Amino acid sequence: MKAEIAAPAIRIPQGNMLGGSRPARPQRSGSLLCEILLKNGSVTPEAVDKAIAIQEERGGQIGRILVSNGACGEEAIARALVEQLRVRKKEGGHVEPDISIAARAHKDVVGLQVLTRPVRTMITLFFTDVFALVLAAIVASSVHWFRTYSAFGEFDWTSWLVVGPSIGLCVLTFAGLELYSPMAKSTPDELRDIVFSTSLVHFGASLLSTLGDLPIVKWGIFVRGVWWVATLFFVPIIRAVVRDRLCEQPWWGIPVCVLGAAKTGRLVVRTLKAQPRSGLKPVMLLDDDPVKHGTLRASYTNEVMDVYSVNVSAAHFMSDSQRRALADDLFGPDSDVSSGPISSDHIPSSSSSRPSHASSPDDEFLGPEGHRPSRPKEAALFPRGKFAEVDGVPVVGDLSLAPILAQRLKIPYAVLAMPGVNSVKLLQIVERVGGKFSHLLVIPDLFGFATLGVPAKNLGGVLGVEVRQQLLLPGPRLAKRVMDVTLTGIGVLFVLPFLLLIALLIKLDSKGPVFYTQKRLGRDGEHFQAYKFRTMHGDGEARLKAILDADPALRAEYEIYHKLRKDPRVTRIGRFLRKFSLDEFPQLLNVITGDMSLVGPRPYIERELTEMSGQERIILRAPPGMTGMWQVSDRNATSFAQRVQIDVYYVRNWSPWLDIHILAKTVGVVLKGSGI
């Protein structure tokens, strides 16, 4: 066995480190190539649209798809690549180091290096919780000191004989609930576990101290309550801040290998890259379909990892300088191309070591019609190959590589993203490649189902997934109502003076009533009058009609979003109220009467039912809310159809912890003033 070679830190073409999580910059090469082909008349727009659809569905390189579809020939692709070179050089584009170069020098691990450090992530979370728990205890101790300073005159540390072990017990409980796993739980689930575990520990410590007359009894009920509330506040908040600040670091999280590079696998990669907070960092994809591979691929033969480059010569229409420049532009400069073969079909530059060219089924470039040159060429005259990629994550090879790469790169987690495969074949794949991964997550064909708090059940040896309709159960509905009334009653006491001030400003700014009412759809489709502060002029509809008739662009914006970023109907004070969502505060009255909830789907109007594609049957199971998931996710930047889907997700996944999470995020969104 050859000694393993430590792979260097490699930067992938988009600029991300493998296992990193910063969103990749938009990749222009594919779209630019299509633009050039269209300009040259080599392909039709219909052929490009079809190829892009295939690429989105099944993966692969756009040039190879166009050639395999018969939309154009390889020469047209090659000429377009040369033109792309000129355009990129004219724009001053910089070509970053290519992963394929590293693959030549380190074939045993295909040039890949996993940068994530799961143990470091766990240690960071551990010390974060210790800091938050100690901080909460210090706050409680300070409150106790201020209350008893006149009696004792000094800080009393004896209570920490109980507080210290309680902090240790909290940490052990968190570990038992897997809160230190690099793979983060959903925020509602994490919040639920923190609240239940810390409440249980605090209640137990307080009860035992009272019964045993331990030092913490000196704190009294009030201070112990402060300790509990401070713990519930600091632990999730500090955890969220630390995770948000560090989750995009290359070392944060746990490396993941995605098995399957078709539509679902690509969706998994994009989702994980867009949500680095999850802690799952995709580092590579594997797929048995050669169409999804790039011009560089890996294989495992004779106990050795090998890297194969699929090449083609363009000597019959490009000059030597163009060929060299094209290779450097596409794949990075390589001053030592003759340092050694990267695979059995590598063509060295030395004339004395030119091998004969045997036929190989892999000899293709951008399509099945690729060909070898009739005579040997220098290596510098050949494009050196690239891994196919999905958002910067390389498609390395077929599924047979999974066990060896899992072992050599220490990848403990795999996602099997093949929901369309039948159960027999899926089980064969699991047995074939899953043995080296300590965790294997199988994506089932259950798209659209609830995802939060969905437990697996054993039905006599048959795997089942229990989907609970929480909002149809009387207990959860009562809990939601109690939370609405309690929080609204407390909130009104604080905001009432501000509401009176806003009402006065509205009267001074424009003519008309202070409040605006509109008939909206409530739970089970019942109508109710929703209250808002008036933010528009009385002749607002006439103003809107006039501007929409005069400006087609604004009409298109209104048809997509059902609102305008610069609405002519809005008053001066109305713009301020909308920016900070203050116009919706009168809906607290709707919450008290039971027509609305603090958190819920958007309150729709009846004329919008025709655009909801039948989803209103799901959305109207829940009372509409003052705030909701779409308001705190992407606010008004989402289209109407996207907002409907977000509301459907909320109803299917509702829990009290999800409501608390949304309310907490709403505070930050309102303070940022990202409304319109």
C-alpha positions as CSV (number, residue, x, y, z in Angstrom):
1,M,0.0,0.0,0.0
2,K,1.3,3.4,-0.8
3,A,1.6,5.9,1.9
4,E,-1.1,8.5,1.9
5,I,-0.2,11.9,0.7
6,A,-1.6,14.9,2.7
7,A,-3.6,16.9,0.2
8,P,-3.0,20.6,0.1
9,A,-5.7,23.2,0.8
10,I,-7.3,23.6,-2.6
11,R,-9.5,26.5,-3.8
12,I,-12.3,25.4,-6.1
13,P,-13.0,27.4,-9.2
14,Q,-15.8,29.6,-7.6
15,G,-13.4,30.6,-4.9
16,N,-14.8,28.4,-2.0
17,M,-12.7,26.1,0.1
18,L,-14.0,22.5,0.0
19,G,-16.3,22.2,3.0
20,G,-16.6,26.0,3.1
21,S,-20.0,27.6,3.2
22,R,-19.8,31.0,1.7
23,P,-22.2,31.2,-1.2
24,A,-20.4,30.8,-4.5
25,R,-20.3,33.7,-6.8
26,P,-22.6,33.4,-9.8
27,Q,-20.9,31.2,-12.4
28,R,-20.9,33.0,-15.8
29,S,-19.1,30.5,-17.9
30,G,-22.1,28.4,-18.8
31,S,-24.4,31.3,-19.6
32,L,-21.6,33.2,-21.4
33,L,-20.9,30.1,-23.6
34,C,-24.6,29.9,-24.6
35,E,-24.7,33.6,-25.4
36,I,-21.7,33.2,-27.7
37,L,-23.2,30.1,-29.4
38,L,-26.4,32.0,-30.0
39,K,-24.6,35.1,-31.3
40,N,-22.6,32.8,-33.7
41,G,-25.8,31.2,-34.9
42,S,-24.5,27.8,-33.8
43,V,-27.6,26.9,-31.8
44,T,-31.2,28.0,-31.5
45,P,-32.7,29.6,-28.4
46,E,-35.0,26.6,-28.2
47,A,-32.1,24.2,-28.1
48,V,-30.4,26.3,-25.3
49,D,-33.6,26.3,-23.3
50,K,-33.9,22.5,-23.6
51,A,-30.2,22.0,-22.7
52,I,-30.6,24.2,-19.6
53,A,-33.7,22.3,-18.5
54,I,-31.8,19.0,-18.9
55,Q,-28.8,20.4,-16.9
56,E,-31.1,21.6,-14.1
57,E,-32.9,18.2,-14.0
58,R,-29.9,15.8,-14.5
59,G,-26.7,17.8,-14.2
60,G,-23.8,17.8,-16.5
61,Q,-21.9,20.4,-18.6
62,I,-24.0,22.5,-20.9
63,G,-21.6,22.0,-23.9
64,R,-21.8,18.3,-23.6
65,I,-25.6,18.4,-23.4
66,L,-25.8,20.6,-26.5
67,V,-23.6,18.2,-28.5
68,S,-25.4,15.0,-27.3
69,N,-28.7,16.6,-28.3
70,G,-27.4,17.3,-31.8
71,A,-27.9,21.1,-31.3
72,C,-24.3,21.8,-32.5
73,G,-20.9,20.1,-33.1
74,E,-17.8,20.0,-31.0
75,E,-16.0,22.5,-33.2
76,A,-18.7,25.1,-32.5
77,I,-18.3,24.5,-28.8
78,A,-14.5,24.8,-29.1
79,R,-14.7,28.0,-31.1
80,A,-17.2,29.4,-28.5
81,L,-14.7,28.5,-25.8
82,V,-12.0,30.5,-27.6
83,E,-14.4,33.5,-27.9
84,Q,-15.2,33.1,-24.2
85,L,-11.5,33.3,-23.5
86,R,-11.3,36.6,-25.4
87,V,-14.3,38.1,-23.6
88,R,-13.0,37.1,-20.2
89,K,-9.5,38.5,-20.8
90,K,-11.1,41.7,-22.2
91,E,-13.1,42.0,-18.9
92,G,-9.9,41.5,-16.9
93,G,-11.2,38.2,-15.4
94,H,-8.8,36.4,-13.0
95,V,-8.6,32.6,-13.2
96,E,-8.2,31.1,-9.8
97,P,-6.2,27.9,-9.1
98,D,-8.1,24.9,-10.4
99,I,-8.8,21.8,-8.4
100,S,-7.8,19.6,-11.4
101,I,-4.2,20.8,-10.9
102,A,-4.1,19.4,-7.4
103,A,-5.7,16.2,-8.6
104,R,-2.5,15.5,-10.7
105,A,-0.2,15.8,-7.7
106,H,-2.4,14.0,-5.2
107,K,-4.3,11.2,-7.0
108,D,-4.7,9.2,-3.8
109,V,-7.3,11.7,-2.6
110,V,-8.2,13.2,-5.9
111,G,-6.8,16.6,-4.9
112,L,-9.6,17.1,-2.3
113,Q,-9.2,18.2,1.3
114,V,-11.9,18.3,3.9
115,L,-11.5,21.5,5.9
116,T,-14.4,21.0,8.3
117,R,-13.4,20.1,11.9
118,P,-16.4,18.6,13.7
119,V,-14.6,18.3,17.0
120,R,-13.6,21.9,17.0
121,T,-17.3,22.8,16.2
122,M,-18.5,20.7,19.2
123,I,-15.9,22.3,21.6
124,T,-17.0,25.8,20.4
125,L,-20.6,25.1,21.1
126,F,-19.7,23.6,24.5
127,F,-17.8,26.7,25.7
128,T,-20.6,28.9,24.3
129,D,-23.1,27.2,26.5
130,V,-20.8,27.3,29.5
131,F,-20.3,31.1,29.0
132,A,-24.1,31.7,28.6
133,L,-25.0,29.6,31.7
134,V,-22.4,31.3,33.8
135,L,-23.5,34.7,32.6
136,A,-27.1,34.0,33.6
137,A,-26.0,32.8,37.0
138,I,-23.9,36.0,37.5
139,V,-26.9,38.1,36.6
140,A,-29.0,36.3,39.2
141,S,-26.2,36.7,41.8
142,S,-26.0,40.4,41.0
143,V,-29.7,40.8,41.6
144,H,-29.4,39.0,44.9
145,W,-26.5,41.1,45.9
146,F,-28.3,44.4,45.1
147,R,-31.3,43.2,47.2
148,T,-29.3,42.1,50.2
149,Y,-26.4,44.6,50.1
150,S,-27.8,46.6,53.1
151,A,-28.0,43.4,55.2
152,F,-24.7,41.6,54.3
153,G,-22.6,44.3,52.6
154,E,-20.5,41.8,50.6
155,F,-21.1,39.3,47.7
156,D,-22.4,36.0,48.9
157,W,-20.8,33.1,46.9
158,T,-22.2,30.2,48.9
159,S,-25.1,29.8,46.6
160,W,-22.7,28.8,43.8
161,L,-22.3,25.5,45.7
162,V,-25.6,24.7,44.1
163,V,-25.4,26.9,41.0
164,G,-22.1,25.3,39.8
165,P,-23.4,21.7,39.8
166,S,-26.6,22.9,38.1
167,I,-24.6,24.5,35.3
168,G,-22.7,21.2,34.9
169,L,-26.0,19.2,34.8
170,C,-27.4,21.6,32.2
171,V,-24.3,20.9,30.0
172,L,-24.7,17.2,30.4
173,T,-28.4,17.4,29.6
174,F,-27.6,19.4,26.4
175,A,-25.0,16.7,25.4
176,G,-27.6,14.0,25.9
177,L,-30.1,15.9,23.7
178,E,-27.3,16.1,21.0
179,L,-27.2,19.9,21.1
180,Y,-23.4,19.7,20.6
181,S,-23.7,17.8,17.3
182,P,-22.0,19.7,14.4
183,M,-25.3,19.0,12.5
184,A,-27.6,21.6,14.0
185,K,-31.2,20.9,14.9
186,S,-33.9,23.1,13.5
187,T,-34.3,26.3,15.5
188,P,-37.7,25.4,16.9
189,D,-36.5,21.9,18.0
190,E,-33.3,23.3,19.5
191,L,-35.4,26.0,21.4
192,R,-37.7,23.3,22.7
193,D,-34.9,21.1,24.0
194,I,-33.2,24.1,25.7
195,V,-36.4,25.3,27.4
196,F,-37.4,21.8,28.7
197,S,-33.9,20.8,29.8
198,T,-33.0,24.0,31.6
199,S,-36.4,24.3,33.2
200,L,-36.2,20.8,34.5
201,V,-32.7,21.4,36.0
202,H,-33.7,24.7,37.6
203,F,-36.9,23.3,39.0
204,G,-35.0,20.3,40.4
205,A,-32.2,22.5,41.9
206,S,-34.7,24.8,43.5
207,L,-36.8,22.0,44.9
208,L,-33.9,20.0,46.3
209,S,-32.4,23.2,47.8
210,T,-35.6,24.1,49.5
211,L,-36.1,20.6,50.9
212,G,-32.4,20.3,52.0
213,D,-32.0,23.9,53.2
214,L,-29.1,24.4,50.8
215,P,-27.4,27.8,50.4
216,I,-29.4,28.7,47.2
217,V,-32.5,29.1,49.5
218,K,-31.1,32.6,50.3
219,W,-31.8,33.7,46.8
220,G,-35.6,33.4,47.3
221,I,-38.2,32.7,44.7
222,F,-37.7,36.0,42.8
223,V,-34.0,35.7,42.3
224,R,-34.3,32.0,41.3
225,G,-36.9,33.1,38.8
226,V,-34.5,35.7,37.4
227,W,-31.8,33.0,37.1
228,W,-34.2,30.7,35.1
229,V,-35.4,33.5,32.8
230,A,-31.8,34.8,32.2
231,T,-30.8,31.2,31.3
232,L,-33.6,30.8,28.9
233,F,-32.7,34.2,27.3
234,F,-28.9,34.0,27.1
235,V,-28.4,30.3,26.1
236,P,-30.4,30.4,22.8
237,I,-29.4,34.0,21.9
238,I,-25.7,33.5,22.4
239,R,-25.8,30.2,20.7
240,A,-27.5,31.8,17.7
241,V,-25.0,34.7,17.5
242,V,-22.0,32.4,17.7
243,R,-23.4,30.0,15.1
244,D,-24.3,32.8,12.7
245,R,-20.9,34.4,13.0
246,L,-18.9,31.1,12.6
247,C,-21.0,28.9,10.4
248,E,-19.5,30.2,7.2
249,Q,-16.0,29.5,8.4
250,P,-14.4,26.5,6.5
251,W,-13.8,24.6,9.7
252,W,-17.3,24.8,11.1
253,G,-19.6,21.8,10.7
254,I,-19.3,18.3,9.4
255,P,-18.4,17.2,5.9
256,V,-21.0,15.5,3.7
257,C,-20.8,13.4,0.6
258,V,-23.9,13.7,-1.5
259,L,-24.8,10.4,-3.4
260,G,-26.6,11.3,-6.5
261,A,-26.1,14.4,-8.8
262,A,-29.5,14.5,-10.4
263,K,-32.2,17.1,-9.5
264,T,-32.6,16.1,-5.9
265,G,-28.8,15.9,-5.3
266,R,-28.3,19.3,-6.8
267,L,-31.2,20.6,-4.7
268,V,-29.6,19.2,-1.5
269,V,-26.2,20.8,-2.3
270,R,-27.8,24.2,-3.0
271,T,-29.9,24.1,0.1
272,L,-27.0,23.1,2.3
273,K,-24.7,25.8,0.7
274,A,-27.5,28.4,1.2
275,Q,-28.0,27.4,4.8
276,P,-24.6,27.0,6.4
277,R,-26.2,27.2,9.8
278,S,-27.2,23.5,9.5
279,G,-23.6,22.5,9.9
280,L,-23.7,20.1,7.0
281,K,-21.0,21.1,4.5
282,P,-21.2,19.3,1.1
283,V,-17.7,18.5,-0.2
284,M,-18.4,16.3,-3.1
285,L,-21.0,14.5,-5.2
286,L,-20.9,10.9,-6.6
287,D,-23.0,9.6,-9.4
288,D,-22.9,6.5,-11.6
289,D,-24.2,8.4,-14.6
290,P,-21.1,9.4,-16.7
291,V,-23.1,12.2,-18.3
292,K,-23.0,14.1,-15.0
293,H,-19.3,13.9,-14.8
294,G,-17.0,16.6,-16.1
295,T,-13.8,16.2,-18.3
296,L,-11.9,15.2,-15.2
297,R,-13.0,12.2,-13.2
298,A,-11.6,9.8,-10.6
299,S,-11.6,6.0,-10.3
300,Y,-10.3,3.4,-7.9
301,T,-8.2,0.6,-9.3
302,N,-5.5,-1.7,-7.8
303,E,-5.8,0.0,-4.4
304,V,-4.9,3.4,-6.0
305,M,-7.0,6.4,-6.6
306,D,-6.5,7.6,-10.2
307,V,-7.7,10.7,-12.0
308,Y,-8.6,10.5,-15.7
309,S,-8.7,13.5,-18.0
310,V,-11.0,13.2,-21.1
311,N,-9.3,15.3,-23.8
312,V,-9.7,16.5,-27.3
313,S,-7.4,18.3,-29.7
314,A,-8.4,21.4,-31.6
315,A,-5.2,21.7,-33.6
316,H,-7.1,21.9,-36.9
317,F,-8.6,25.3,-36.3
318,M,-6.6,26.9,-33.4
319,S,-3.1,28.2,-33.3
320,D,-0.6,27.0,-30.7
321,S,-0.8,30.2,-28.7
322,Q,-4.6,30.0,-28.7
323,R,-4.5,26.4,-27.5
324,R,-2.1,27.2,-24.7
325,A,-4.0,30.3,-23.7
326,L,-7.3,28.4,-23.7
327,A,-5.9,25.7,-21.5
328,D,-4.5,28.3,-19.0
329,D,-7.6,30.4,-19.0
330,L,-10.0,27.5,-18.4
331,F,-7.9,25.4,-16.1
332,G,-5.2,27.6,-14.6
333,P,-1.5,28.0,-15.6
334,D,0.5,24.8,-15.3
335,S,4.2,25.3,-15.7
336,D,5.0,21.6,-15.0
337,V,2.6,19.7,-17.3
338,S,5.2,17.1,-18.0
339,S,5.9,16.2,-14.4
340,G,4.1,12.9,-14.6
341,P,1.0,11.2,-15.9
342,I,-2.3,12.0,-14.2
343,S,-3.8,8.9,-15.7
344,S,-3.3,6.3,-18.3
345,D,-4.5,8.6,-21.1
346,H,-2.3,11.6,-20.2
347,I,-0.1,12.8,-23.1
348,P,3.3,13.9,-21.8
349,S,5.2,16.7,-23.5
350,S,8.4,14.8,-24.0
351,S,8.7,13.3,-27.5
352,S,10.7,10.4,-26.2
353,S,7.9,9.3,-23.9
354,R,4.9,9.6,-26.1
355,P,2.6,6.5,-25.6
356,S,0.5,4.9,-28.2
357,H,-3.2,5.8,-28.2
358,A,-5.5,2.9,-27.4
359,S,-9.2,3.3,-27.8
360,S,-11.1,4.1,-24.7
361,P,-14.8,4.6,-24.0
362,D,-14.0,7.6,-22.0
363,D,-12.3,9.5,-24.8
364,E,-14.8,12.3,-25.2
365,F,-15.0,16.0,-24.6
366,L,-18.3,17.9,-24.4
367,G,-20.1,15.1,-26.0
368,P,-20.0,11.5,-27.3
369,E,-18.5,12.4,-30.6
370,G,-15.1,13.4,-29.3
371,H,-12.1,12.1,-31.0
372,R,-8.4,11.7,-30.5
373,P,-5.8,13.4,-32.7
374,S,-4.2,11.3,-35.4
375,R,-0.8,12.1,-34.0
376,P,0.6,12.8,-30.5
377,K,0.4,16.4,-29.3
378,E,2.1,18.2,-26.5
379,A,0.2,18.2,-23.2
380,A,0.1,21.9,-23.1
381,L,-2.1,21.9,-26.3
382,F,-4.9,19.9,-24.5
383,P,-7.5,21.3,-22.1
384,R,-6.5,19.6,-18.9
385,G,-10.0,18.8,-17.6
386,K,-12.4,20.0,-14.9
387,F,-14.6,18.2,-12.4
388,A,-18.3,18.9,-13.1
389,E,-19.7,21.1,-10.3
390,V,-22.9,22.0,-8.5
391,D,-22.5,25.4,-6.8
392,G,-18.7,24.8,-6.4
393,V,-19.1,21.2,-5.1
394,P,-17.3,18.8,-7.5
395,V,-18.9,15.7,-9.0
396,V,-15.8,13.4,-8.5
397,G,-16.9,10.1,-10.0
398,D,-19.2,7.1,-9.5
399,L,-20.6,5.6,-6.3
400,S,-17.9,3.0,-6.0
401,L,-15.6,5.8,-4.8
402,A,-17.8,6.4,-1.7
403,P,-16.2,3.9,0.7
404,I,-12.6,4.8,-0.1
405,L,-13.1,8.5,0.0
406,A,-15.1,8.3,3.2
407,Q,-12.2,6.5,4.8
408,R,-9.3,8.6,3.4
409,L,-11.0,12.0,3.8
410,K,-12.7,11.1,7.0
411,I,-16.2,11.9,5.8
412,P,-18.7,10.5,8.4
413,Y,-21.9,11.8,6.8
414,A,-23.6,11.0,3.5
415,V,-26.9,12.0,2.0
416,L,-28.5,9.5,-0.4
417,A,-30.4,11.8,-2.8
418,M,-32.2,9.4,-5.1
419,P,-35.9,9.5,-4.2
420,G,-37.0,8.1,-7.6
421,V,-35.0,4.9,-7.2
422,N,-37.1,1.8,-6.2
423,S,-36.7,0.4,-2.7
424,V,-34.8,-2.7,-3.8
425,K,-32.1,-0.8,-5.7
426,L,-32.0,1.8,-2.9
427,L,-31.3,-0.9,-0.4
428,Q,-28.6,-2.3,-2.7
429,I,-26.9,1.2,-2.9
430,V,-27.1,1.5,0.9
431,E,-25.4,-1.8,1.4
432,R,-22.9,-1.1,-1.3
433,V,-21.6,2.3,-0.3
434,G,-23.1,3.0,3.2
435,G,-20.8,0.8,5.3
436,K,-18.1,3.4,5.6
437,F,-20.3,6.3,6.7
438,S,-21.3,6.5,10.3
439,H,-24.4,8.5,9.3
440,L,-26.4,7.9,6.2
441,L,-29.4,10.2,5.5
442,V,-31.8,8.9,2.9
443,I,-34.0,11.5,1.1
444,P,-37.4,9.8,0.7
445,D,-39.9,10.7,-2.0
446,L,-42.0,12.8,0.5
447,F,-41.6,16.3,-0.9
448,G,-44.2,18.7,0.4
449,F,-44.7,16.9,3.7
450,A,-44.1,18.4,7.1
451,T,-40.4,18.4,8.1
452,L,-40.2,19.7,11.7
453,G,-40.8,17.3,14.6
454,V,-41.6,14.3,12.3
455,P,-40.7,11.1,14.2
456,A,-40.0,7.8,12.6
457,K,-42.2,4.9,13.7
458,N,-41.7,1.1,13.7
459,L,-44.8,-0.7,12.4
460,G,-43.9,-4.3,13.0
461,G,-40.6,-4.0,11.1
462,V,-42.0,-1.5,8.5
463,L,-40.6,2.0,8.6
464,G,-43.2,4.7,8.9
465,V,-43.1,8.5,9.2
466,E,-45.7,10.1,11.5
467,V,-47.0,13.4,10.2
468,R,-49.0,15.3,12.8
469,Q,-51.5,17.9,11.9
470,Q,-50.8,20.1,14.9
471,L,-53.3,22.8,14.1
472,L,-56.1,20.2,14.1
473,L,-55.4,19.0,17.6
474,P,-57.3,20.8,20.4
475,G,-54.2,21.0,22.8
476,P,-51.9,22.8,20.4
477,R,-54.7,25.2,19.3
478,L,-55.4,26.0,22.9
479,A,-51.7,26.6,23.5
480,K,-51.5,29.0,20.5
481,R,-54.5,30.9,21.8
482,V,-53.2,31.2,25.3
483,M,-49.8,32.5,24.0
484,D,-51.6,35.0,21.7
485,V,-53.8,36.5,24.5
486,T,-50.9,36.5,27.1
487,L,-48.3,38.2,24.9
488,T,-50.8,40.6,23.4
489,G,-52.1,41.7,26.8
490,I,-48.6,42.4,28.0
491,G,-47.5,44.1,24.7
492,V,-50.5,46.5,24.6
493,L,-49.4,48.0,28.0
494,F,-46.1,49.0,26.5
495,V,-47.1,50.1,23.0
496,L,-50.3,52.0,23.8
497,P,-48.6,55.5,24.2
498,F,-46.8,55.0,20.9
499,L,-50.0,54.0,19.2
500,L,-51.7,57.2,20.3
501,L,-48.7,59.2,19.0
502,I,-49.0,57.5,15.6
503,A,-52.7,58.2,15.4
504,L,-52.0,61.9,16.0
505,L,-49.3,62.0,13.3
506,I,-51.6,60.4,10.7
507,K,-54.3,63.0,11.3
508,L,-51.8,65.8,10.9
509,D,-50.2,64.3,7.7
510,S,-53.3,63.8,5.5
511,K,-57.1,63.9,5.4
512,G,-59.0,60.8,6.3
513,P,-59.6,58.4,9.2
514,V,-56.8,57.1,11.4
515,F,-57.7,53.4,10.8
516,Y,-58.2,51.4,7.6
517,T,-60.3,48.3,7.6
518,Q,-60.4,45.6,4.9
519,K,-62.3,42.4,4.6
520,R,-59.9,39.4,4.9
521,L,-60.2,35.6,5.0
522,G,-59.7,34.1,8.4
523,R,-59.6,30.5,9.6
524,D,-61.8,28.1,7.7
525,G,-62.5,30.8,5.1
526,E,-64.6,33.0,7.4
527,H,-64.4,36.8,6.7
528,F,-63.4,39.4,9.2
529,Q,-62.4,43.1,9.3
530,A,-58.6,43.5,9.6
531,Y,-57.5,46.8,11.2
532,K,-54.5,48.8,10.2
533,F,-53.2,52.3,10.5
534,R,-54.1,54.2,7.3
535,T,-51.0,54.7,5.2
536,M,-52.6,55.7,1.9
537,H,-54.4,58.8,0.5
538,G,-58.1,58.6,0.1
539,D,-57.9,58.6,-3.7
540,G,-55.2,55.9,-3.6
541,E,-56.9,53.5,-6.1
542,A,-57.2,56.2,-8.7
543,R,-53.6,57.1,-8.3
544,L,-52.6,53.4,-8.6
545,K,-54.6,52.9,-11.8
546,A,-53.1,56.0,-13.4
547,I,-49.5,55.0,-12.7
548,L,-50.0,51.3,-13.7
549,D,-51.6,52.4,-17.0
550,A,-48.7,54.7,-17.7
551,D,-45.8,52.4,-16.8
552,P,-45.8,48.7,-18.0
553,A,-42.8,47.9,-15.7
554,L,-44.7,48.9,-12.6
555,R,-47.7,47.0,-13.8
556,A,-45.5,43.9,-14.1
557,E,-44.1,44.4,-10.6
558,Y,-47.6,44.8,-9.2
559,E,-48.8,41.6,-10.9
560,I,-45.9,39.6,-9.4
561,Y,-45.7,41.0,-5.9
562,H,-49.2,42.5,-5.5
563,K,-47.5,45.7,-4.2
564,L,-45.1,48.4,-5.4
565,R,-41.8,49.4,-3.9
566,K,-42.6,53.0,-4.6
567,D,-46.4,53.1,-4.3
568,P,-47.9,56.5,-5.2
569,R,-50.9,55.9,-2.9
570,V,-48.7,55.9,0.3
571,T,-48.6,59.1,2.5
572,R,-45.4,60.5,4.0
573,I,-46.0,59.1,7.5
574,G,-47.4,56.0,5.8
575,R,-43.9,55.2,4.3
576,F,-42.4,55.4,7.7
577,L,-45.0,53.2,9.2
578,R,-44.6,50.6,6.5
579,K,-40.9,50.6,6.6
580,F,-41.0,49.5,10.3
581,S,-44.3,47.6,10.0
582,L,-45.9,49.9,12.5
583,D,-49.1,50.1,10.4
584,E,-50.0,46.6,11.5
585,F,-50.1,47.3,15.3
586,P,-53.9,47.9,15.3
587,Q,-54.3,44.2,14.4
588,L,-53.6,43.5,18.1
589,L,-57.3,44.1,18.4
590,N,-57.9,41.3,15.9
591,V,-55.7,39.0,17.9
592,I,-57.6,39.8,21.1
593,T,-61.0,39.1,19.4
594,G,-59.6,35.8,18.0
595,D,-59.8,36.7,14.3
596,M,-56.0,36.7,14.0
597,S,-53.0,35.3,15.7
598,L,-49.6,36.9,16.5
599,V,-48.0,34.5,14.1
600,G,-49.6,32.8,11.1
601,P,-50.1,32.9,7.3
602,R,-50.7,36.2,5.5
603,P,-54.3,37.4,5.8
604,Y,-55.5,37.0,2.2
605,I,-58.3,38.7,0.4
606,E,-61.0,36.9,-1.5
607,R,-59.8,37.9,-5.0
608,E,-56.5,36.3,-4.4
609,L,-58.0,32.8,-4.1
610,T,-57.8,32.2,-7.8
611,E,-54.0,32.7,-7.7
612,M,-53.4,30.3,-4.8
613,S,-53.5,27.1,-6.9
614,G,-55.7,25.2,-4.4
615,Q,-53.3,25.8,-1.5
616,E,-55.9,27.9,0.3
617,R,-57.4,24.7,1.7
618,I,-54.2,24.2,3.7
619,I,-53.5,27.8,4.6
620,L,-57.0,28.5,5.9
621,R,-56.7,25.8,8.5
622,A,-54.8,28.4,10.6
623,P,-55.8,31.9,11.7
624,P,-53.9,34.6,9.8
625,G,-51.1,36.3,11.7
626,M,-49.7,39.8,12.2
627,T,-46.3,38.3,11.3
628,G,-45.3,35.1,9.6
629,M,-42.5,33.1,8.0
630,W,-42.3,35.0,4.8
631,Q,-42.1,38.3,6.6
632,V,-39.0,37.2,8.5
633,S,-37.4,35.1,5.7
634,D,-37.2,37.4,2.7
635,R,-39.8,39.9,3.5
636,N,-41.4,41.6,0.4
637,A,-38.7,40.4,-1.9
638,T,-40.6,37.2,-2.6
639,S,-43.3,36.8,-5.2
640,F,-46.9,36.0,-4.4
641,A,-46.6,32.4,-5.4
642,Q,-43.5,32.0,-3.1
643,R,-45.3,33.6,-0.2
644,V,-48.1,31.1,-0.7
645,Q,-45.6,28.2,-0.5
646,I,-44.0,29.6,2.6
647,D,-47.4,29.9,4.3
648,V,-48.2,26.3,3.4
649,Y,-44.9,25.2,5.0
650,Y,-45.8,27.1,8.1
651,V,-49.2,25.4,8.5
652,R,-47.7,22.0,7.9
653,N,-44.9,22.5,10.4
654,W,-46.5,24.6,13.0
655,S,-45.5,24.3,16.7
656,P,-45.3,26.8,19.6
657,W,-41.5,26.8,19.2
658,L,-41.8,27.8,15.6
659,D,-44.0,30.7,16.6
660,I,-41.5,31.8,19.3
661,H,-38.7,31.6,16.7
662,I,-40.6,33.8,14.2
663,L,-41.6,36.3,16.9
664,A,-37.9,36.7,17.9
665,K,-36.8,37.2,14.3
666,T,-39.6,39.7,13.7
667,V,-38.1,42.0,16.3
668,G,-34.9,42.2,14.3
669,V,-36.6,42.5,11.0
670,V,-38.8,45.4,12.3
671,L,-35.7,47.2,13.8
672,K,-33.9,46.9,10.5
673,G,-36.8,48.6,8.7
674,S,-36.9,46.3,5.7
675,G,-40.6,46.7,5.0
676,I,-42.1,48.8,2.2
